[in-house]
Every structure is written in C-alpha cells, then in structure tokens.
Amino acid sequence: MKSYLLLILIFCCNQYGLYAQKPTNFIIIYLDDVGYGDISLNGAIGYSTPNIDKMAASGIFFSRYYSPQAVCSASRAGLLTGCYPNRVGFRGALDHTAKTGINPEEETIAEMLKIKGYATSAFGKWHLGHHKQFLPLNNGFDEYLGIPYSNDMWPNHPTSKNYYPPLPLIEGDHVVETNPDQSQFTTEFTKRTIQFIQKNKSKPFFIYLAHPMAHVPLFVSDKFKGKSQQGLYGDVMMEIDWSVGQIMKTLQELNLEENTLVIFTSDNGPWINYGNHAGNTAGLREGKGTTFEGGQRVPCLMMWKGVISPGTVNNYLIAGMDILPTIAEIADIPLPSKKIDGVSILSLLKGENVKSPRKSFYYYYRNNNLEAVQDGQWKLVFQHKGRTYEGFEPGKDGLPGGVNENSELAPGLYDLRRDPGERYNVMEYNPEIVKKLEKIANEARDDLGDDLTDNQGRNRREPGKIQE
C-alpha cells in the first residue's frame, strides 16, 4: 500500500513539475489613439468596458504607464524593440511614401521568442514600414493579417482627398484586398487571434493584436452599431471590449489562463481635435502628438492567473519599452545584443516589495526633440514648439477641428503626484529638483541626442532602408 501511495506521489510531483515548466504564452492587445479615460474603470461614461474591467479585477492596473512616443509608428517601434523610438531611427507616422522601416538588425519580441520555439502572429495595424522587407513575416512573425499603416491613409481621408492610394489589406506578404470593409476589422482580427490560440494551444505562442481602432475613421460592426450612449466612438470601444472578452473566454476554455500573460494598452493618447470621434484623457493635458501627459500616459492592464494577484493597482513609472525585457525574463531568453532602454517589471507583476525598476522617462517628439523628462514624480518640460489643441473648437463626426502645430510652449516643472494635468508650474520653488532633472536630460542628450540643443547623441541607430 505504501509503495502504491509512493508511486502516486511521484507521478503527481512529476506532473506538477511538467506543469510548472510549461512555457508562458504572451498576448499583447494594442489599441490605437485610446486615451487614459476611455475605459470605464477610469471614468468613461455612456458605455461600459466590463471585460477590460475584469482584466483589471483579475490582474494588475498600471496607473503610470507611458507609451514610448505620442505617435503611431514610433510607439510601435518602441514596444516591439524595447528601445526609445529615436534609438532605432523612428519618428512620426510612416505613410505610403516612406522608404524606411524597421531595421532587420533590430530584434523584435517575436524574433526573440522564436529562439524558444514560439509560434508568432501579428494581426491588425503594423506601421513599421509597408515594403515587404519591413513586414511582420520578415521580423519574426509566422502569420500576419492586417494593414501596413493607419486606417485613415486611404483615398477618403477627410482633409487629404485622394492623396493616399487604396488601403491595402495584407495576408502574409501579399495584398489580398484594397479598401476593405473596416467595419469588420475588430471582428476579423479577433477571430484570427482566437484561431491562432486554438491552433497553437499545445505549444508556446506570442500574439500581437494591434487593433486599428479607435483611430479615425471610426467603423464598427452591426452587432455594436448604436449600442452606446456616446455615439460611434462609444460603439467602437464596446466592440474592442467584446474582443478582449472573446480572447479571455478562449483562454479559459482551453485552460491556458495560468500560463498566458495578456497585456492591454494603447499606442498613444486621443486625437483631441476630432471631437466626438476622439477619446478621453481623463483630465490629462493635451493628447496625441504632444509630450504632455494626455499624449503618452495611457491605460495598461496585465493579467496572468496564478502569478499576478487579482485587483492589484501599481503606481510606479513604467513604459512600453519595458515589455520586451519583461517577456525575455519570463521566457528565460537573453536580451538583444544591441542596447535597449526597457527594464524588466516582472518583480512588479509578482507583487514583490521592490522599488520601481524604472527611474526616469524621456519624452521625445518631432525629429529628435527632447521636450521633457520625469523621474517618477517630477516632470521638467523644456521650451519647445509643439502641438496644442487648446483654444480650438473640436471637429465633429469624423472631421477634424483646429489645432496649432507650432505653439510656443513654455518651460515648466510639474509635480505629477499633485498636478497630473500639468497646470501649475512650480519651477521657481524647486531649483534642486530642476537641477536633478536637468542631469537626467543631459544623460539623454549625450546618449540619444536632442535637436533642441543641437546635440547629435552617441548611440542612435539607423532605421531599415528599402533595397533599391
């Protein structure tokens, strides 16, 4: 009898060991132009996001997460390479005329995970170069279905009619349709995500689901049209929430919740001058295309059953570049050989009582302007010309309102603990804080350069260039 019980115990221990060693899957759900206040747990009204809220209740909400930059291409480059976008040669948003893209010498999250045999896929918006050499299949992904740049880069652009060619839908490396029905984007990319999970349920996988919404022009499927009290934007957010729910349901049905880390965030803040077709910053200053808080501070939630304590709120400073090294540590994979800027936040996911791994953050914009820095509480803004939405009547129903792209923005010091809206400049009262942040800025300038001070920097790398 004792021998029989011993055999059962050995078998159970072996099974536990196999389970404990089971590789972790990774899913990144990346939204477009969704602001800090666009989910119901942060104050959205007129619609609800119960599945996103459930992610927070089941996992962790990072209240101080920053996108790598306040614009599409640069933000995505930072996320997938773990670098400040200007380190890898990215700025702004690439369009159909671009002759650059992600450099093949940069290592993406997908390429890193391929070392450990992960199945990898990208669905939705890419925006790291539309030429074949820059597309996902040449940067570590096994499957791709999506659009190469923003969904407004098509002939129906509201202010640039017929400047853009027909919007291509790409499967793998080939265009399979032009000007596709955008009302099916959220549904179709969710469907492909679920199919990929089902197909690879017995092996480790990485999915990068980059929804084109809620970037204008807004489209929603019939199942959510007119469902919200906030018009088309609310309908779109409800469908995005539905997408999150479908993915969570699939993981639960396949018993994959305990070995899958799901990350939900946005590429930058809302495009404010689109009015009722734009999102909500929850009171943060300005929005997309600015280095004020509304441009880069966006929602970030992570769920990993059995590892992340349910209902955790973390107020430490983290950034999009931190996702790559976190995944690398979880998957036990060496970091890329080239210098990166991210730091692993695995200790925060585990709830360990540690100090914040990230000590500072650089706010770069335009070509290579260092417009601000912060240390986790204090933010120093440098004088610069930049976008402002303030003082302009917003647009309506898909048409943009006014904006000043070259407003003279004054320097200032802001206490983000007390003044996240950046309304009260306390520079003259805190000279020692200014000095500390100037030191951080000088380190950034020496490393990555700064056009505002005519500094080239020592460690910027070139983007990929088309082979002509």
N, C-alpha and C positions, 0 to 999 in steps of 0.2 A: 504493500500500500504506500509505504514511504517512497519507494522507488518510482511508483506511478505519479505521486504528487510532485516529486522532484523533476520528472520529465515534463509535466505540465508547466512547472515554474520556469524551467529552462526555455521551453517553447514560447511562453508569454514574454520572457525577457528578450528573446531573440526577435519576436515580433515587434516589441516596443523599440528595440534598437533600430530595426529597419525603418519603422515609422519616424523615429527621431531624426534619422539621417535623410529622410525624404527631402529632396531639394525644394526650395521655396519658389513658387511662381510669382511673377510680377505683372501687374496691370496698371498702366498709367492712363487715366482719363483726363485729357487736356482740353479745356474749353477755350473759346475764342471771345475776347472782349467782355468777359463776365466779371463784374465787379464784386467788391467785398460785401456789399449789401444785397446781392442777388439771390441768396439762399434764405429760406425762411428762418433758420436759426440765427441769422444776422440781421433780421428785421424786414425781409421782403414782405410786401403786402399785396393783396389782390390775387395771389396764387400761393400755393404751398409746395415745398420740396420734401415730402416725407421720406423718400428713400435716401436722399442726401443727408437729411437729419438723422436717419437711422444709422448711416455710416458713422456720424459723429458720436451717436449714443453707443455704438458698438466698438468704437476705436478712439482716435485722437483728433482733436481740432487744434491746428497750429494758428494762433491768432496773429502772429508776427511773421508770416511768410511773405517773401518778396520774389516776384518774377525776375529773371536775370536782366531784362530790359523791358521798356514800356512799349514794345512794338513786336509784330509777329515773327519775322524771320530771326531776328536777334534773340528773342526769348527762347525760341525752339532750339537754336544752336546751343545756347547756354544749358538748357535742360539736358539735351542728348549727349553733350560732350563733357559736362561738369566744369565748364570754363565760363569766365566772363565772355560775352559775345565778341568784344573787341580783341580779346586774346586770339581768337580763331578767325579773325578777319571779317566779322559780321557786323552790320549796322542796318537799320531800317527794315524795309519790307521789299523783297525781291519781286519783280514782275516778269512778264513775258520777254522783256528786252535784256534781262540780266545775262551776263556771260560768266558769272561766278556762282559758286555754291559751296557746299561743304567739302573741305579738302579730304581726299582719300587717306591722307596720313593721320587725320584725326580719328580717334577711336570712339565710336558711339556706344551707348549702353548695349545695343543689340550685338555689336561686334564683340564686345567684352563677354557677353553671356554665351556666345557661340562656342567659346573655349570650353565651356562645361556642357556642351551638347544641347543647349536650349533651342526649342522651336520658337521662331520670332516672327511677328507680324506687325504691320502698320496699316491702320485704317483711318481715312479722313483726310485732313489737310496736312500737307508735307511742308512746303515753303522753305526748303533749304537748297533750292536750285531745281529748275524744271528740265534741264538736259539729262539725258539717260545716265550719264556717269554720276550724277548727283542724287538720283532717285533711290528710294529705300533698298531695292534689291542689290544695289552696289554699295550699301552701307550697313550690311549686317542683317537685313530682314529677309525672311524666306517668302513672305507674301505681302502684297500691297494692293489696296484698292482705295483710290482717293483722288483728290485734286491737287495739282502741284503748287498752287498759290491760293490767295484769298478768293472767296466766292464772289466778291464784287469786281474782280478783274475779268470782266466779260463785256460784251457789247452793250448791255443795258445799264452800265454804270450811270448813276443819276446826274453826274456833272462832267463826265468824260465819254459821252456817247460815241461808240464805235472806235474808241482809241484801242481798246483791248480786243484781241481775237476771240473766237468762241472758246468758252471754258472747257478744257479737256477733262474727262474722267479717265483715269489711267488704271488699268489692271496689270500688275507686274511692271513691265517696261513699255506697254503698248496702250495707245489711246483707243478706248473701246466705244466712246460716245463723246459728243460735244454738246455743250449747253444742256446737261442732264437735268432732270426734274429735281430741283433742290428740295422740294417738299419731302422727298424720300431719303434725304441724306442721313438724318439721325436714325431713322428706322433701319436703313440698309447697312450702315456701318455697325450698328448694334447687332444686327443679325449675323454679320460676318464675324464679329467678335465672339459671339456665342458658338458659332460653328467651329471656330478655331479652338475654343476651350474644349468643346466636346471631342474634337478630333485628336487633341493632344493631352487628354485627361490623365494618361498613364506615363507622361514624360514631362519634364520641366518646360515651361513656356514663358515668354515675355510678349505682352501685347501693348502696343502704343496706339490708343484710340484717341485721335485728335479731332474732335467734333468741329466742323466748320462753323457751327452756331455757338454763340448768338451774335456773330459778326453780321453786319448788314451786307446784302439784303436779307431780310428775315423770311424764312419759309418754315412751315410746319405741316405735318401730315393731317389728313382729315380727322383722324381719331383724337386730335387735340385742338383743332381749329375752333376758336370761340369758347374754349373751356375756362379761360381765366377772366379775371376782372381787370386785368392790366393789358388788354389788347393782345396784339401779335407777340410782343416781347414776352408777356406772361405765358402765352401758349407755348412758345419755344422753350422756355425754362421748364415748364411742366413736362414737355416731351424729353428733355435732357434728363430730368429726374426719373422719368419712366425708364430710360435707357440704363441708368445706374441700377434701378431695381431689377431689371431683367438680368443684368450681369451678376448681381448678388444672389438672385434666385438660382441661377445656373450653378454657381459655385457651391451653394448649399445642397442642391440636388445631387451633385457629383462628389460630395464630401471633400471639397477642395478648400474650404474656408480656412482650415488650420494650417495649410501650407501655401497660402496665397496672400501676398501683400498688395492691397489695392490703394492706389494713390489718386486723389481727385484734386485738381486745381485748374487755374486759368493762366493764359499766356500773358495777359496784361489787364489793366482796368478798362472801364467802359468808354466808348466813343461818345462823349458827352453831347456834342453838338447835333447828334441825330435824335435828340429829344425823346419822344415816346418809343422810339426804336433803339434806345440806348439803355444801358444798365444803371446800376446804383452803387455809389461808392460808400454808402453808409456814413456820409458826412466827411469823408476824407477829401482833401483838397485836390482839385483838378481831376484829370483822368488819363486815358490812353494818350501816348505821345508826350507825356510830361514826366519829370522826375520827382514831382510832388507825390504824396502818399497814395492818392487816388489812381495814379498811373501804374504803380508796381505792387502795392500791398493788396493781395487778392486772397480768396478763400483757399485753404489747404486742409484736406482731411485724409487720414490714412486708417485703414482697417486691416487687422491681421489677428484673427481669432486665436486666443491662447497665448499671444505674445504681448499685444497692446491691451492694457487694462481698459475696459469699457468706460466711456464717458470721460476720458481724460481731456483736459484742456492744457495746452502748453503755450506759455507766453514768451518763450525765448526767441531770439532772432534766428531765422533760418532762411535759406534761399533755394531757388530752383537748381543751382549748381550742386547742391548737397545731395541730390537724389542719386546721381551716379555713384559716388563713393559709398553711400549707404547700401545700395544694391550690391556693390562689389564686396563689401564686408560680409553681408548676409550670405552671398553665394560663394564666399571664400575664393575670390578671384583677385589677382594683382591689379593695382590701379594702372591706368595708361602710362606709358613710358614718358610721354610729354607732360609738362607741368599743367596741372589743373588747379581750379580755385575752390572746388567744393570740399566740404568736410563731412565725414560720416555722422549721422544723427541717430545711429542705431541705439545708442545708450538712452536717448530720449524716448524712442519707441518702446524700449523695455521698461521705462519708468525708473531708471536708476537715478539715484540722487547725485547728480553731477552738475557742474557748471555748464553753461552753454558752450558747445563746441565752436560756434561761430562768434568771432569777436568784433567783426566790422562788416560793413557792406558799402560798396561803391555804386553810386548812381551815375552811369554813363548814358549819354544820348548824342544825337546828331552823328557827325562823322566820328569824333572821338573826344567829346567834351565831358570832362569830369564836372558834373553840375552839383553834386552833393556827396557827402559821406555820413555814415552814422556808426555808433558804437553799441547799439542795443537800447539806448535811451535817448541820447542826444543826437540831433541831426544838424549838420552845418551845410547850408546852401550857399553856393558861390554865385556871384553876379554873372548872369548869362542872358542871352536872348533865347526865348523859347516860346512854346505854345501856351496860350491861355484861352479858356472858354468863358472866363468871367466877363460879364458886361454885354454878352451877346444873347440874343433870343435864340433858343434852340430850334432845330428843324422839327418836322413832323411827318409821320407816315412814310419814312424812307428817304426823305430829302434832308440834307444837312443844313444846319444853321450856320451863323457866322463864327469865325474863330480868328484870333490873331496869332500867326505863326512866328512872329518876331518881336514879341513883347519884351521890353527891358525888365528883367526880373532881378530884384534887389537881393543882396546877400542877407543871410539871417541865420540865427541859431534857434532851434526849436526843441523843446522838451517833449518828446513823443509820449511820455508817460502821462503828462497832464494836458498836452495840446496836440493830439494826433491830427487835428485839422490844420496845423501849421499856420495859425492866425496871429500868434504873439511872439514877436522877435525879442529874444532875451540876450542877444549877443553882448550888449554893453555891460550886463550884470554878471557875466560868467567868462571873464578873459582866460581863466585857466582851462575851462572846457574847450574854448575855441582853440587854444594852443595845442591841446591833446588831439583834437580832430584835424587840425592842420598837419600834424605829424602823420596821421593816417593818410591824409590826402597826398602828402609828399611821397609816401611809400607807393601809393597807387600810381602817381605820375612817373616815378622812376621806373616802375615795372611796366605799366600799360600805356603810358603817355597821357597827354592832355592838350588838346588843341587850344583851350582857353589860356594856357600858359606857355604855348609853343614848345611843349615837351614831347619828343618823339617816343620816349619809353624804350626799354631794352628787350622786352620779351613778348612782343606781338608777332603773331604768325600770319601767313598769307592764307586767304581762302582758296578753294579749288578754282581752277580756271578751265574753261572748255577747251578741248583738244581740237584745234582747227587745222 
